[in-house]
Amino acid sequence: MQETHDINIIAWWGALLSTFLALVKLWELWNDRFRIDIGYNFTGAPDIGNEIFVRNLSSKPIILSYWELLYGSGKWPFRKLEEIESPGPDACDIRIDPHSSKTFTFAEENYFDWGLKTLKGRKIYMRLYVAGRRPVVKKLYG
C-alpha cells in the first residue's frame, strides 16, 4: 500500500511541476509577442514641427517597410482615410531594435496642422507596414 502512496505523490509532484513550467512558458510567450506603440508630440509651430514616435515593445527587431499618416473620419467599417503624409516611392526599410523607438519629425514643408478647425471632427491615424505582417493602423489624436 505504501508503494501506491509513493507513486501518487510522485505523480502529483510531476503534474504540478509540469503545470508550473507550462505557465512560465505561456507568460514568456505573452511578454515576447509583437507589440507596437505610437506616441506624439504635436506643436503649433511649423518651424519646430510635430513628432511621432513609433516604439517597438517586443523583444525582436522589426522592419518598418512603409508608413502613412492619415486623417480619418467615420467609424469602422465605414471609416474613410485620407493621406496627410507618406515617405513616397523612395521609402526604404527602417529597422527598429527591440525596446527602442524611431522618431518622425514633420517640420517646415512637411508640417501638418492638427487644430480643431483643420480636423473638423476627424482623427489622425498612422498606418504602419511591418515586414512579414499585415498593416497596422493606430489612432494618434482626436
Residue frames as a rotation matrix with the C-alpha (Angstrom) as fourth column:
MET 1
0.568 0.823 0.000 0.00
0.823 -0.568 0.000 0.00
0.000 0.000 -1.000 0.00
GLN 2
0.367 -0.532 -0.763 2.90
0.227 -0.744 0.628 2.33
-0.902 -0.404 -0.153 0.81
GLU 3
-0.634 -0.644 0.427 4.25
0.527 0.044 0.849 1.87
-0.566 0.764 0.312 -2.73
THR 4
-0.041 0.730 0.682 0.98
0.954 -0.174 0.243 3.11
0.296 0.661 -0.690 -4.28
HIS 5
0.787 0.316 -0.530 1.00
0.524 -0.795 0.305 6.14
-0.325 -0.518 -0.791 -1.99
ASP 6
-0.084 -0.914 -0.397 4.61
0.226 -0.405 0.886 7.00
-0.970 -0.015 0.241 -3.00
ILE 7
-0.639 -0.102 0.762 3.71
0.757 0.096 0.647 6.68
-0.139 0.990 0.016 -6.70
ASN 8
0.432 0.869 0.239 0.71
0.878 -0.466 0.109 9.00
0.207 0.163 -0.965 -6.23
ILE 9
0.601 -0.275 -0.751 2.89
0.292 -0.798 0.526 11.62
-0.744 -0.536 -0.399 -4.53
ILE 10
-0.534 -0.843 0.055 5.44
0.303 -0.131 0.944 11.47
-0.789 0.521 0.326 -7.36
ALA 11
-0.361 0.489 0.794 2.64
0.923 0.064 0.379 11.68
0.134 0.870 -0.475 -9.96
TRP 12
0.730 0.650 -0.210 1.11
0.680 -0.721 0.132 14.73
-0.066 -0.240 -0.969 -8.24
TRP 13
0.225 -0.742 -0.631 4.53
0.196 -0.600 0.775 16.34
-0.954 -0.298 0.011 -7.93
GLY 14
-0.705 -0.488 0.514 5.21
0.547 0.085 0.833 15.79
-0.450 0.869 0.207 -11.66
ALA 15
0.060 0.815 0.576 1.77
0.963 -0.198 0.181 17.16
0.262 0.544 -0.797 -12.62
LEU 16
0.789 0.220 -0.574 2.25
0.454 -0.838 0.303 20.30
-0.414 -0.500 -0.761 -10.50
LEU 17
-0.124 -0.934 -0.334 5.78
0.198 -0.353 0.915 20.89
-0.972 0.047 0.229 -11.77
SER 18
-0.673 -0.110 0.731 4.81
0.723 0.111 0.682 20.49
-0.156 0.988 0.004 -15.44
THR 19
0.438 0.872 0.220 1.80
0.882 -0.464 0.083 22.79
0.175 0.157 -0.972 -14.97
PHE 20
0.601 -0.295 -0.743 4.02
0.261 -0.806 0.531 25.43
-0.756 -0.513 -0.407 -13.36
LEU 21
-0.503 -0.862 0.054 6.57
0.283 -0.105 0.953 25.17
-0.817 0.495 0.297 -16.19
ALA 22
-0.318 0.489 0.813 3.80
0.940 0.049 0.338 25.43
0.125 0.871 -0.475 -18.81
LEU 23
0.746 0.611 -0.265 2.50
0.653 -0.749 0.114 28.61
-0.129 -0.258 -0.957 -17.12
VAL 24
0.162 -0.786 -0.597 6.02
0.130 -0.583 0.802 30.10
-0.978 -0.208 0.007 -17.11
LYS 25
-0.703 -0.423 0.572 6.38
0.567 0.151 0.810 29.33
-0.429 0.893 0.134 -20.83
LEU 26
0.146 0.842 0.519 2.98
0.962 -0.243 0.122 30.89
0.229 0.482 -0.846 -21.63
TRP 27
0.737 0.060 -0.673 3.96
0.380 -0.860 0.340 34.01
-0.559 -0.506 -0.657 -19.67
GLU 28
-0.325 -0.927 -0.186 7.21
0.197 -0.258 0.946 34.26
-0.925 0.271 0.266 -21.66
LEU 29
-0.564 0.180 0.806 5.35
0.825 0.153 0.543 33.89
-0.025 0.972 -0.235 -24.97
TRP 30
0.551 0.834 -0.009 2.85
0.834 -0.551 0.046 36.57
0.034 -0.033 -0.999 -23.91
ASN 31
0.523 -0.418 -0.743 5.62
0.168 -0.804 0.570 39.02
-0.836 -0.423 -0.350 -22.99
ASP 32
-0.549 -0.835 0.038 7.53
0.138 -0.045 0.989 38.38
-0.824 0.548 0.140 -26.25
ARG 33
0.197 0.701 0.686 4.53
0.861 0.211 -0.463 38.93
-0.469 0.682 -0.562 -28.54
PHE 34
-0.546 -0.336 0.768 4.59
0.756 -0.592 0.278 41.53
0.361 0.732 0.577 -31.32
ARG 35
0.432 0.666 -0.608 3.71
0.837 -0.548 -0.005 44.96
-0.336 -0.506 -0.794 -29.88
ILE 36
-0.548 -0.503 0.669 3.99
0.692 -0.722 0.024 48.46
0.470 0.476 0.743 -31.31
ASP 37
0.235 0.570 -0.787 3.12
0.824 -0.547 -0.150 51.70
-0.516 -0.613 -0.598 -29.55
ILE 38
-0.229 -0.257 0.939 2.77
0.760 -0.650 0.007 55.12
0.608 0.716 0.344 -31.14
GLY 39
0.169 0.228 -0.959 3.10
0.805 -0.593 0.001 58.42
-0.569 -0.772 -0.283 -29.33
TYR 40
0.207 -0.047 0.977 3.19
0.784 -0.589 -0.195 62.01
0.585 0.807 -0.085 -30.47
ASN 41
-0.214 -0.231 -0.949 4.31
0.679 -0.734 0.025 65.50
-0.702 -0.639 0.314 -29.59
PHE 42
0.143 0.377 0.915 2.30
0.928 -0.373 0.009 68.00
0.344 0.848 -0.403 -31.62
THR 43
-0.512 -0.321 -0.797 3.19
0.572 -0.819 -0.038 71.69
-0.641 -0.475 0.603 -31.61
GLY 44
0.632 0.773 -0.044 1.59
0.527 -0.471 -0.707 74.75
-0.568 0.424 -0.706 -33.14
ALA 45
0.392 -0.593 -0.703 4.85
-0.547 -0.765 0.341 75.99
-0.740 0.251 -0.624 -34.67
PRO 46
0.997 0.028 -0.068 5.81
-0.072 0.535 -0.842 74.81
0.013 0.844 0.535 -38.19
ASP 47
0.318 -0.948 -0.027 9.50
-0.687 -0.210 -0.696 75.59
0.654 0.240 -0.718 -37.56
ILE 48
-0.334 -0.366 0.869 9.57
-0.880 0.451 -0.148 73.25
-0.338 -0.814 -0.473 -34.52
GLY 49
-0.455 0.220 -0.863 7.25
-0.624 0.612 0.485 70.71
0.635 0.760 -0.141 -36.10
ASN 50
0.588 0.676 0.444 5.27
-0.809 0.498 0.313 67.71
-0.010 -0.543 0.840 -34.96
GLU 51
-0.610 -0.784 -0.116 6.91
-0.772 0.621 -0.137 64.49
0.179 0.006 -0.984 -33.80
ILE 52
0.688 0.722 -0.071 5.57
-0.693 0.683 0.229 60.96
0.214 -0.109 0.971 -33.94
PHE 53
-0.402 -0.808 0.431 7.30
-0.902 0.430 -0.036 58.16
-0.157 -0.404 -0.901 -32.04
VAL 54
0.599 0.469 -0.649 6.99
-0.551 0.829 0.090 54.53
0.580 0.304 0.755 -33.17
ARG 55
-0.130 -0.611 0.781 8.08
-0.979 0.203 -0.004 52.24
-0.156 -0.765 -0.624 -30.33
ASN 56
0.045 0.035 -0.998 8.95
-0.356 0.934 0.017 48.56
0.933 0.355 0.054 -30.69
LEU 57
0.199 0.124 0.972 7.84
-0.978 -0.034 0.205 47.00
0.059 -0.992 0.114 -27.39
SER 58
0.977 0.171 -0.127 8.63
-0.174 0.985 -0.014 43.43
0.122 0.036 0.992 -28.41
SER 59
0.513 -0.814 0.272 11.86
-0.220 0.182 0.958 41.53
-0.830 -0.552 -0.086 -27.81
LYS 60
-0.020 -0.494 0.869 12.69
0.835 0.470 0.287 41.12
-0.550 0.731 0.403 -31.51
PRO 61
-0.724 -0.259 -0.639 13.67
-0.067 -0.896 0.439 43.82
-0.686 0.361 0.632 -34.02
ILE 62
0.363 0.835 0.414 11.09
0.554 0.164 -0.816 44.90
-0.750 0.525 -0.403 -36.59
ILE 63
-0.831 -0.514 0.212 11.50
0.464 -0.430 0.775 46.30
-0.307 0.742 0.596 -40.10
LEU 64
0.163 0.844 -0.510 9.17
0.197 -0.535 -0.822 49.15
-0.967 0.033 -0.253 -40.95
SER 65
-0.444 -0.376 0.813 8.89
0.801 0.239 0.549 48.95
-0.401 0.895 0.195 -44.73
TYR 66
-0.606 0.307 0.734 6.45
0.341 -0.733 0.589 51.83
0.719 0.607 0.339 -45.25
TRP 67
-0.529 0.495 -0.690 4.21
0.715 -0.178 -0.676 54.21
-0.457 -0.851 -0.259 -43.31
GLU 68
-0.418 0.479 0.772 1.37
0.470 -0.613 0.635 56.65
0.778 0.628 0.031 -43.94
LEU 69
-0.874 0.237 -0.423 -0.02
0.259 -0.508 -0.821 59.48
-0.410 -0.828 0.383 -41.85
LEU 70
-0.629 0.724 0.284 -3.79
0.528 0.129 0.840 59.79
0.571 0.678 -0.463 -42.34
TYR 71
-0.706 0.644 0.295 -6.87
-0.701 -0.575 -0.422 61.82
-0.102 -0.505 0.857 -41.45
GLY 72
-0.865 0.447 -0.228 -9.76
0.368 0.874 0.317 59.51
0.341 0.191 -0.921 -40.63
SER 73
-0.610 0.753 0.246 -13.48
-0.791 -0.556 -0.256 60.10
-0.056 -0.351 0.935 -40.32
GLY 74
0.312 0.824 -0.472 -16.37
-0.735 0.525 0.429 57.79
0.601 0.213 0.770 -39.54
LYS 75
0.100 -0.178 0.979 -16.46
-0.818 0.545 0.182 54.53
-0.566 -0.819 -0.091 -37.64
TRP 76
-0.898 -0.428 -0.107 -15.38
-0.424 0.773 0.471 51.07
-0.119 0.468 -0.875 -38.67
PRO 77
-0.090 -0.603 0.793 -16.33
0.705 0.524 0.478 49.53
-0.703 0.602 0.378 -41.15
PHE 78
0.664 0.445 0.601 -17.31
0.743 -0.479 -0.467 52.81
0.079 0.757 -0.649 -42.87
ARG 79
0.439 -0.578 -0.688 -14.19
0.231 -0.667 0.708 54.75
-0.869 -0.469 -0.159 -41.84
LYS 80
0.871 -0.208 0.446 -12.67
0.403 -0.218 -0.889 56.89
0.282 0.953 -0.106 -44.60
LEU 81
0.354 -0.845 -0.400 -8.94
0.543 -0.162 0.824 57.62
-0.761 -0.509 0.402 -44.53
GLU 82
0.956 -0.096 0.276 -7.25
0.164 -0.605 -0.779 60.50
0.242 0.791 -0.562 -46.34
GLU 83
0.272 -0.946 -0.175 -3.45
0.942 0.299 -0.153 60.70
0.197 -0.123 0.973 -46.65
ILE 84
0.941 -0.128 -0.314 -1.62
-0.001 -0.927 0.375 63.58
-0.340 -0.352 -0.872 -44.97
GLU 85
0.269 -0.940 -0.210 1.96
-0.959 -0.282 0.033 62.43
-0.090 0.192 -0.977 -45.46
SER 86
0.921 -0.162 0.353 3.96
0.146 0.987 0.072 59.41
-0.360 -0.014 0.933 -46.61
PRO 87
0.105 -0.982 -0.157 7.61
-0.014 -0.159 0.987 58.83
-0.994 -0.101 -0.030 -47.49
GLY 88
0.399 0.086 -0.913 6.83
-0.859 -0.314 -0.405 58.42
-0.321 0.946 -0.051 -51.19
PRO 89
0.939 0.049 -0.341 8.20
-0.225 0.835 -0.502 55.81
0.260 0.548 0.795 -53.56
ASP 90
0.077 -0.994 -0.083 11.77
-0.393 0.046 -0.918 56.13
0.916 0.104 -0.387 -52.23
ALA 91
0.585 0.186 0.790 10.83
-0.810 0.082 0.581 54.63
0.044 -0.979 0.199 -48.86
CYS 92
-0.184 -0.669 -0.720 13.39
-0.369 0.726 -0.580 52.19
0.911 0.159 -0.380 -47.60
ASP 93
0.436 0.356 -0.827 13.27
0.478 0.687 0.548 49.74
0.763 -0.634 0.129 -44.74
ILE 94
-0.004 -0.367 0.930 13.69
-0.706 -0.657 -0.262 51.19
0.708 -0.658 -0.257 -41.27
ARG 95
-0.142 -0.129 -0.981 14.97
0.450 0.875 -0.180 48.83
0.882 -0.467 -0.066 -38.60
ILE 96
0.247 0.240 0.939 13.63
-0.745 -0.573 0.342 49.42
0.620 -0.784 0.037 -35.09
ASP 97
-0.650 -0.625 -0.432 15.56
-0.182 0.680 -0.710 47.48
0.738 -0.383 -0.556 -32.48
PRO 98
0.038 0.671 -0.740 13.83
0.707 0.505 0.495 45.74
0.706 -0.542 -0.456 -29.55
HIS 99
0.416 0.263 -0.871 12.61
0.884 -0.343 0.318 48.10
-0.215 -0.902 -0.375 -26.83
SER 100
-0.683 -0.591 -0.429 13.59
0.438 -0.801 0.407 51.21
-0.584 0.090 0.806 -28.81
SER 101
0.415 0.898 -0.144 11.85
0.478 -0.350 -0.805 53.81
-0.774 0.266 -0.575 -30.94
LYS 102
-0.569 -0.441 0.695 12.02
0.822 -0.326 0.466 55.75
0.021 0.836 0.548 -34.20
THR 103
-0.079 0.497 -0.864 11.05
0.361 -0.794 -0.489 59.44
-0.929 -0.351 -0.116 -34.31
PHE 104
-0.216 0.130 0.968 9.42
0.955 -0.180 0.237 61.01
0.205 0.975 -0.085 -37.36
THR 105
-0.412 0.019 -0.911 9.58
0.404 -0.892 -0.202 64.81
-0.817 -0.451 0.360 -37.46
PHE 106
0.056 0.528 0.848 7.17
0.985 -0.167 0.039 66.83
0.162 0.833 -0.529 -39.58
ALA 107
0.054 -0.154 -0.987 8.51
0.444 -0.881 0.162 70.40
-0.894 -0.447 0.021 -39.74
GLU 108
-0.651 -0.332 -0.682 8.61
-0.288 -0.724 0.627 73.25
-0.702 0.605 0.376 -42.26
GLU 109
-0.510 0.463 -0.725 7.18
-0.841 -0.090 0.534 71.96
0.182 0.882 0.435 -45.58
ASN 110
-0.617 0.268 -0.739 6.14
0.120 0.961 0.249 68.62
0.777 0.064 -0.626 -44.01
TYR 111
-0.963 0.263 0.059 4.30
-0.124 -0.239 -0.963 70.27
-0.240 -0.935 0.263 -41.12
PHE 112
-0.462 0.887 -0.015 0.60
0.402 0.224 0.888 69.38
0.791 0.404 -0.460 -40.77
ASP 113
-0.592 0.353 0.724 -2.00
-0.677 -0.705 -0.210 71.27
0.437 -0.615 0.657 -38.77
TRP 114
-0.683 0.329 -0.652 -3.83
0.462 0.886 -0.037 69.36
0.566 -0.326 -0.757 -36.08
GLY 115
-0.943 0.330 0.047 -6.08
-0.270 -0.674 -0.687 72.09
-0.195 -0.661 0.725 -34.67
LEU 116
-0.390 0.881 0.267 -9.83
0.317 0.401 -0.860 71.78
-0.864 -0.251 -0.436 -34.27
LYS 117
0.281 0.495 -0.822 -10.52
-0.579 -0.596 -0.556 73.93
-0.765 0.633 0.119 -37.33
THR 118
-0.409 -0.523 -0.748 -8.41
-0.911 0.278 0.304 71.65
0.049 0.806 -0.590 -39.51
LEU 119
-0.975 -0.035 0.219 -9.60
-0.075 0.981 -0.180 68.34
-0.208 -0.192 -0.959 -38.09
LYS 120
-0.401 0.900 -0.169 -13.35
-0.890 -0.339 0.305 69.15
0.217 0.273 0.937 -38.21
GLY 121
0.508 0.659 0.555 -14.24
-0.805 0.592 0.036 66.02
-0.304 -0.465 0.831 -36.26
ARG 122
0.687 -0.335 -0.645 -11.62
-0.228 0.743 -0.629 63.86
0.690 0.579 0.434 -37.95
LYS 123
0.829 -0.494 0.261 -8.90
-0.122 0.295 0.948 61.89
-0.545 -0.818 0.185 -36.20
ILE 124
0.285 -0.817 -0.501 -5.24
-0.941 -0.139 -0.309 61.40
0.183 0.560 -0.808 -37.04
TYR 125
0.898 0.004 0.441 -4.06
-0.098 0.977 0.190 57.82
-0.430 -0.214 0.877 -37.73
MET 126
-0.079 -0.908 -0.411 -0.80
-0.963 -0.037 0.267 56.21
-0.258 0.417 -0.872 -38.73
ARG 127
0.953 0.303 0.006 -0.68
-0.282 0.894 -0.348 53.10
-0.111 0.329 0.938 -40.90
LEU 128
0.011 -0.987 0.160 2.49
-0.873 0.069 0.484 51.05
-0.488 -0.145 -0.860 -40.46
TYR 129
0.827 0.115 -0.550 3.65
-0.432 0.756 -0.492 48.36
0.359 0.644 0.675 -42.85
VAL 130
0.161 -0.749 0.642 5.84
-0.830 0.249 0.499 45.99
-0.534 -0.614 -0.582 -40.85
ALA 131
-0.334 -0.384 -0.861 7.69
-0.845 0.526 0.093 43.32
0.417 0.759 -0.500 -42.82
GLY 132
-0.874 -0.026 -0.485 6.01
0.039 0.992 -0.123 39.93
0.484 -0.127 -0.866 -42.53
ARG 133
-0.644 0.685 -0.342 2.77
0.533 0.080 -0.842 41.31
-0.549 -0.724 -0.417 -41.02
ARG 134
0.129 0.774 0.620 -0.47
0.944 -0.287 0.163 42.88
0.304 0.564 -0.768 -42.09
PRO 135
-0.468 -0.280 0.839 -0.59
0.159 -0.960 -0.232 46.70
0.870 0.025 0.493 -41.99
VAL 136
-0.294 0.297 -0.909 -1.25
0.955 0.048 -0.293 48.13
-0.044 -0.954 -0.298 -38.53
VAL 137
-0.137 0.319 0.938 -3.46
0.250 -0.905 0.345 51.22
0.959 0.281 0.045 -38.19
LYS 138
-0.335 -0.053 -0.941 -3.09
0.942 -0.001 -0.336 53.14
0.017 -0.999 0.050 -34.92
LYS 139
0.650 0.591 0.478 -5.02
0.531 -0.803 0.270 56.21
0.544 0.078 -0.835 -33.81
LEU 140
-0.496 -0.868 -0.015 -2.81
0.687 -0.382 -0.618 59.11
0.530 -0.317 0.786 -32.76
TYR 141
-0.942 0.089 -0.325 -5.07
0.114 -0.823 -0.556 62.02
-0.317 -0.561 0.765 -31.99
GLY 142
-0.686 0.725 -0.056 -8.72
-0.596 -0.517 0.614 63.01
0.417 0.455 0.787 -31.95
